Amino acid sequence: MMTPQLTPQGIVLTILLFFVLVTIHEWGHFYFAKRAGILVREFAIGFGPKIFTFRKGETQYTLRLLPFGGYVRMAGEEPETITVQKGQTIAVEAKGDTIHRMYLDRIDERLNAIRGEVVNADLERKLRLTLDVDGDEEVYKIDPAAVITARNQEIQIAPLDRQYNGKSVGKRAMSIFAGPMMNIILAAGLFVAYAFMYGVPTNIAVEGVSPGQPAEEAGLRKGDIIYKINGEEIGIDSAKITRLVSASADQPMQWDIIRNGEPLQVTVTPTQVVTEEGTEAIRVGVIMTPYTRSASLTEGISNGLTLMWDSTVIIFQGFKQLILGQFTLDDLGGPVRMAEMTMQIANAGFMIYIRWAAVLSLYLAIFNLLPIPALDGSRLLFLGIEAVRGRPVDPNRESLVHFIGFAMLMLLMVAVTYNDILRLLRG
C-alpha cells in the first residue's frame, strides 16, 4: 500500500472515524449501566495520560492520550481506592443525622465539620457510620450519594445496589453486550446508507478508455452503457465481458451501447497485449464501472443488510485464518495501519469512506465479542458460567484472567504497531 497523502480532509475524517467508533461503543456500556442503576465513575476515550476531563453528575468524562480504545469504569468492578477504616479519625458534614460528605485528611481545616474516630462503618449495605466524638458514640445515616474527600480526590460512595456486582446477571450482561451492540447498530445504519448512496446496479458502463487501445479506436467514451456484446445481454455481469473479450482475439465484436439515451452499435476488435507482470492477455482497453439507479426503500435496506452479512462472513474467514496460523506479522495491522488505510480511503471519496466506516464498526463489534480475556466476549462468558453455576467465578481469578489477557493484547498491539511503523519507513 502506498503511503497516503496527508490532507486536512483525510486527517479530520480519520480522527473523526476512530472517535465515533470508540465513543458509540463505550456509550453503549455507559447507557445500559446507568439504566441498570450502576454508578459509572468514569467514561474515558483512549488510555494513558489525561488530555481533557470534566465532571457532569456522578461521572468523570475523560479524553486520554493513546487512541487505542476506551473504557467505562463502573463502581464495584475493582477495589475502591479510598475507604473508611475502623479506628480512623475523620471529619464529616451532616444534615441532621445524615452524612453527605466525609473528609479523611486535613480534618483540622474542615470548618463546620464533626470530628471523631470511626467505631464502625458500613458504606455498602446498612449505610451507617458510628463515630466516637469526644468519648460519646454517635450513629449517623449515610446519604447514598455521599462523597469522600482524600488526597485531593473526591469519590462518591457506591452502595451495593449501585455496584456492578450488585446487579443481576441479566443487567450486567446487557451493560457489557451493549458496547458491541451499538457498533452493530451503527454498522447496519452505515451499510444501509451506503446502499442508498450507491444505488442499484442495472448495467455496466464505461468509466474510461486507454489511449491507443481498441476501445478508443472504436469510439467508446466514458459514460457509454454496455447493453449487448455479440447479441448477448450483459446486465451487470462484468465478468461476462471479460470472458467474451478473452475468446475474441483479433476478431471484430459488435457492442450495443446506449449513449445519452440513444442506442448505438460499435465494432471493437480485441488485441493481444503483454501485461505489467509479463504475461499475455486479450484486451480492449476499457475501464468498467456499474451503472446504477436510485434504490427504493426496501432495496436500500435489503442491499445494505446483505452487504453487512457478506462483510460478516469475510471477517470470520479472517479470524479462521488467524486461528489456523495462516498469516504473517505483515498480515496484521494495528492503529497505525488502520489510520493509514482510513486516510487513503477518506481521500478517495465520501461514499467509500462510509462503507469503510461500516466495516470497521462491524469488525470492532465482532472482535470484542470473541471470548478473549479482557474483551467483552470474555466477560460475557464469565457471566454465562455464573448463570449456569448459580454463583460467580472467584473475582480474583477472573480479574487475573482479564489482566493477563489485557497484557497480551497490549504486547500484540505494540508488536504490530512497531511493524507498521517499520513498514512505513521502508515505504
C-alpha positions in Angstrom: 0.0 0.0 0.0 1.3 3.4 -0.9 1.8 6.0 1.9 -1.4 8.0 2.0 -1.4 11.7 1.2 -1.8 13.8 4.3 -4.7 16.2 3.6 -6.7 18.2 6.1 -9.9 16.3 5.0 -8.1 13.0 5.4 -6.8 13.8 8.8 -10.1 15.1 10.1 -12.1 12.2 8.7 -9.6 9.6 10.1 -9.7 11.1 13.6 -13.5 11.5 13.5 -14.0 7.9 12.5 -11.9 6.5 15.3 -13.5 8.9 17.8 -17.1 7.9 16.7 -16.5 4.2 16.7 -14.9 4.1 20.2 -17.4 6.7 21.7 -20.5 4.9 20.5 -19.1 1.6 21.8 -18.4 3.0 25.2 -21.7 4.9 25.2 -23.5 1.6 24.9 -21.8 0.3 28.0 -22.4 3.7 29.8 -26.1 4.0 28.9 -27.2 0.5 29.9 -25.1 0.6 33.0 -26.8 3.8 34.1 -30.2 2.3 33.1 -29.4 -0.7 35.4 -28.7 1.8 38.2 -24.9 1.2 38.2 -22.8 4.1 39.4 -20.4 4.9 36.5 -17.3 6.6 37.8 -15.5 7.4 34.5 -16.3 7.5 30.8 -12.9 7.5 29.0 -11.9 7.7 25.4 -8.3 6.5 25.0 -5.8 5.2 27.5 -2.8 6.7 29.3 -2.4 10.4 30.5 -5.4 12.7 30.5 -5.7 15.4 27.9 -9.0 16.8 28.9 -11.5 16.0 31.6 -14.7 17.3 33.2 -17.3 16.1 35.6 -21.0 16.0 35.0 -23.3 14.5 37.6 -21.8 11.3 39.0 -19.4 10.6 36.1 -16.0 12.0 35.1 -15.6 12.3 31.4 -12.0 11.9 30.1 -10.1 12.2 26.9 -6.8 10.3 27.1 -3.6 10.4 25.0 -3.4 6.9 23.5 -6.2 6.3 20.9 -6.3 2.5 21.3 -9.9 2.3 22.6 -11.7 3.5 25.7 -13.5 2.2 28.8 -16.4 2.8 31.2 -15.3 2.4 34.8 -18.2 1.1 36.9 -18.4 1.0 40.7 -17.7 -2.4 42.2 -15.6 -3.6 39.2 -12.4 -3.1 41.2 -11.5 -2.3 44.8 -12.1 1.2 45.9 -9.0 3.4 46.2 -10.5 5.4 49.1 -12.2 3.7 52.0 -13.2 4.5 55.6 -11.5 2.2 58.2 -12.3 1.4 61.8 -10.1 3.4 64.2 -9.5 6.2 61.6 -10.0 9.8 62.6 -12.2 11.6 60.1 -14.4 14.7 59.8 -18.0 14.6 58.4 -20.6 17.1 57.3 -24.1 16.2 58.2 -27.6 17.5 57.7 -29.4 16.3 60.8 -28.4 12.7 61.4 -27.4 12.1 57.7 -23.9 12.4 56.5 -23.4 13.8 53.0 -19.6 14.3 53.0 -16.6 12.7 54.7 -13.1 14.0 55.0 -10.2 11.6 55.5 -7.3 14.2 55.6 -6.7 17.8 56.7 -9.5 17.3 59.1 -8.5 20.3 61.3 -9.1 22.6 58.3 -12.6 21.4 57.8 -14.9 24.1 59.2 -18.4 23.3 60.4 -17.5 19.6 60.3 -17.8 16.9 63.1 -14.6 15.2 64.0 -14.3 11.8 65.5 -12.9 8.3 65.4 -14.6 5.6 63.4 -16.1 2.9 65.6 -18.0 1.2 62.8 -18.6 1.9 59.1 -20.9 0.3 56.6 -20.9 2.2 53.3 -22.4 -0.6 51.2 -25.4 -2.2 52.9 -26.8 -0.5 56.0 -25.3 2.9 55.2 -24.4 3.6 58.8 -21.4 5.2 60.5 -20.7 5.2 64.2 -18.2 7.9 65.4 -16.6 8.4 68.8 -16.9 12.1 69.3 -15.2 13.3 72.4 -16.0 10.0 74.1 -19.6 9.7 73.0 -20.6 7.3 70.3 -22.9 8.9 67.7 -24.6 6.9 65.0 -25.3 8.6 61.6 -27.1 7.6 58.5 -25.1 7.9 55.3 -26.5 9.6 52.2 -26.4 7.0 49.3 -24.7 9.7 47.2 -22.3 10.8 50.0 -18.8 11.9 48.9 -15.5 11.0 50.4 -12.6 13.6 50.1 -9.0 12.5 50.5 -5.6 13.2 48.8 -7.2 16.0 46.8 -9.7 13.5 45.3 -13.4 13.2 45.7 -15.2 9.9 45.3 -18.8 9.1 45.6 -19.6 6.1 47.7 -21.2 3.1 46.0 -23.9 1.2 48.0 -24.2 -2.4 47.0 -27.3 -1.7 44.9 -25.3 0.8 42.8 -22.4 -1.5 42.2 -21.8 -3.6 39.1 -21.6 -6.9 41.1 -24.7 -6.0 43.0 -26.9 -6.3 39.9 -28.5 -9.4 38.3 -26.6 -11.4 35.7 -29.0 -10.2 33.0 -28.4 -6.5 33.8 -24.7 -7.0 34.0 -24.7 -8.9 30.7 -26.7 -6.2 29.0 -24.3 -3.5 30.2 -21.4 -5.5 28.7 -23.1 -6.6 25.4 -24.4 -3.0 24.8 -21.0 -1.8 23.6 -20.7 -4.3 20.6 -24.4 -3.9 20.1 -24.1 -0.2 19.4 -21.3 -0.9 16.9 -23.5 -3.4 15.1 -26.4 -0.9 15.0 -24.0 1.8 13.7 -22.6 -0.6 11.1 -26.1 -1.6 9.9 -27.1 2.1 9.5 -23.9 2.9 7.6 -24.3 -0.1 5.3 -27.8 0.9 4.5 -26.8 4.5 3.9 -24.1 3.2 1.6 -26.6 1.1 -0.3 -28.8 4.1 -0.9 -25.8 6.3 -1.9 -24.5 3.6 -4.3 -27.9 2.7 -5.8 -29.0 -0.5 -7.6 -26.7 -1.6 -10.5 -28.6 -2.2 -13.7 -25.8 -2.2 -16.4 -22.1 -1.9 -16.9 -20.9 1.5 -18.1 -17.6 2.7 -19.5 -15.5 4.5 -16.8 -12.6 5.3 -19.1 -10.7 4.1 -22.2 -7.0 3.6 -22.6 -5.3 5.7 -25.2 -4.4 3.9 -28.4 -6.3 0.8 -27.5 -9.2 -0.9 -29.5 -11.9 0.7 -27.3 -10.7 4.2 -28.1 -10.3 3.3 -31.8 -13.9 2.0 -31.9 -15.1 5.3 -30.5 -16.2 4.2 -27.0 -16.5 7.1 -24.5 -16.8 7.5 -20.8 -20.5 7.1 -19.8 -21.4 4.7 -22.5 -23.7 1.9 -21.2 -22.8 -1.5 -22.5 -26.1 -3.3 -23.3 -25.1 -6.2 -25.5 -22.0 -7.8 -27.0 -22.4 -10.1 -30.0 -26.1 -10.2 -29.2 -25.6 -11.4 -25.6 -27.2 -9.2 -22.9 -24.6 -8.1 -20.4 -26.7 -6.7 -17.5 -24.4 -6.2 -14.5 -22.1 -9.1 -15.3 -18.7 -7.5 -16.0 -17.1 -11.0 -15.9 -19.1 -11.9 -19.0 -17.5 -9.0 -20.9 -14.0 -10.3 -19.8 -14.9 -13.8 -21.0 -16.2 -12.7 -24.3 -13.2 -10.4 -25.0 -10.7 -13.1 -24.0 -12.3 -15.5 -26.5 -12.3 -13.0 -29.4 -8.6 -12.1 -30.0 -8.3 -10.2 -33.3 -12.0 -10.9 -34.1 -14.4 -8.0 -34.5 -17.1 -7.8 -31.8 -20.4 -6.0 -32.1 -21.0 -3.9 -29.0 -24.5 -2.4 -28.5 -24.3 0.6 -26.3 -26.5 3.4 -25.1 -25.1 6.9 -25.2 -27.0 9.9 -23.9 -30.2 7.8 -24.1 -29.6 6.8 -27.7 -28.8 3.2 -28.9 -25.6 2.8 -30.9 -23.5 -0.1 -32.2 -19.8 -0.1 -32.5 -17.2 -2.6 -33.6 -14.4 -3.5 -31.2 -11.5 -5.8 -32.1 -9.6 -7.1 -29.1 -5.8 -7.4 -29.3 -3.2 -9.4 -27.5 -1.0 -7.4 -25.1 1.7 -8.0 -22.6 0.7 -7.1 -19.0 3.0 -5.4 -16.4 3.5 -8.9 -14.9 5.0 -10.1 -18.3 2.0 -12.3 -19.2 0.0 -12.2 -22.4 -3.7 -11.2 -22.3 -6.5 -10.2 -24.6 -7.6 -6.6 -24.0 -9.8 -3.8 -25.5 -8.6 -1.1 -23.1 -11.8 -0.2 -21.4 -12.3 0.5 -17.7 -15.7 -0.6 -16.5 -18.0 0.6 -13.7 -21.5 -0.3 -12.6 -24.3 1.9 -13.9 -26.8 2.4 -11.2 -30.3 3.8 -10.5 -31.7 5.1 -7.2 -32.7 2.4 -4.7 -36.2 2.1 -3.4 -36.7 2.0 0.4 -36.9 -1.8 0.5 -34.0 -2.2 -1.9 -31.8 0.1 0.1 -32.4 -1.7 3.4 -32.2 -5.1 1.8 -29.0 -4.4 -0.1 -27.4 -2.8 2.9 -28.1 -5.7 5.2 -27.0 -8.2 2.6 -23.7 -6.3 2.3 -23.4 -6.4 6.1 -23.9 -10.1 6.1 -21.3 -10.6 3.3 -18.8 -8.5 5.3 -19.5 -10.5 8.5 -18.6 -13.7 6.6 -15.4 -12.2 5.3 -14.4 -11.1 8.9 -15.0 -14.6 10.3 -13.0 -16.1 7.4 -10.1 -13.8 8.5 -10.4 -15.0 12.1 -10.4 -18.5 10.9 -7.1 -17.9 9.1 -5.7 -16.4 12.4 -6.8 -19.5 14.4 -5.2 -21.8 11.8 -2.0 -19.8 11.8 -2.3 -18.9 8.1 -0.8 -15.4 8.5 2.4 -13.4 8.9 3.0 -10.4 11.1 2.7 -8.2 8.0 -0.9 -9.5 7.6 -1.9 -8.0 10.9 -2.5 -4.3 11.4 -2.6 -2.1 14.4 -3.8 1.5 14.9 -1.1 2.8 12.6 -2.2 0.7 9.6 -5.9 1.4 10.3 -5.1 5.1 10.3 -3.1 4.7 7.1 -5.9 2.9 5.3 -8.6 5.2 6.6 -6.6 8.2 5.5 -6.3 6.7 2.0 -9.9 5.9 1.8 -11.0 9.3 3.2 -9.1 10.9 0.3 -10.8 8.6 -2.2 -14.3 9.8 -1.6 -17.1 10.1 0.9 -19.1 7.1 -0.3 -16.3 4.6 0.0 -15.4 6.2 3.4 -18.9 5.4 4.6 -18.6 1.8 3.6 -15.1 1.6 5.3 -16.6 3.1 8.5 -19.4 0.4 8.4 -16.8 -2.4 8.0 -14.6 -1.1 10.9 -17.6 -0.7 13.2 -18.8 -4.3 12.4 -15.2 -5.6 12.9 -14.9 -3.8 16.2 -18.2 -5.4 17.4 -17.3 -8.9 16.3 -13.8 -8.7 17.7 -15.0 -7.5 21.1 -17.5 -10.4 21.3 -14.7 -13.0 20.9 -14.1 -14.9 24.1 -10.6 -13.5 24.5 -9.6 -12.4 28.0 -10.1 -8.6 28.7 -12.6 -8.3 25.8 -16.4 -8.0 26.2 -16.8 -11.6 24.9 -14.7 -13.0 27.8 -16.7 -11.0 30.4 -19.9 -12.3 28.9 -18.5 -15.9 29.0 -17.8 -15.5 32.8 -21.4 -14.2 33.3 -22.7 -17.2 31.4 -20.8 -19.5 33.7 -22.2 -17.7 36.7 -25.7 -18.1 35.3 -25.2 -21.8 34.9 -23.5 -22.4 38.2 -25.7 -20.1 40.2 -22.7 -18.4 41.7 -20.0 -16.1 40.3 -16.5 -17.2 39.5 -13.9 -16.1 42.1 -13.5 -12.4 41.3 -9.7 -12.6 41.9 -9.3 -15.4 39.4 -11.5 -13.6 36.8 -9.5 -10.4 37.3 -6.3 -12.3 36.9 -7.5 -13.8 33.6 -8.6 -10.3 32.3 -5.3 -8.8 33.4 -3.2 -11.4 31.6 -5.4 -11.1 28.5 -5.1 -7.3 28.5 -1.3 -7.5 28.9 -1.1 -10.0 26.0 -3.3 -7.8 23.8 -1.1 -4.7 24.6 2.1 -6.7 23.7 0.5 -7.7 20.4 -0.6 -4.1 19.8 3.0 -2.9 20.4 4.4 -5.6 18.1 2.0 -4.8 15.2 2.4 -1.1 15.7 6.2 -1.4 15.6 5.9 -3.5 12.4 3.5 -0.9 10.9 6.0 1.9 11.6 8.9 0.0 10.1 6.8 -0.8 7.0 6.0 2.9 6.6 9.7 3.8 6.9 10.6 1.2 4.3 7.9 2.7 2.0 
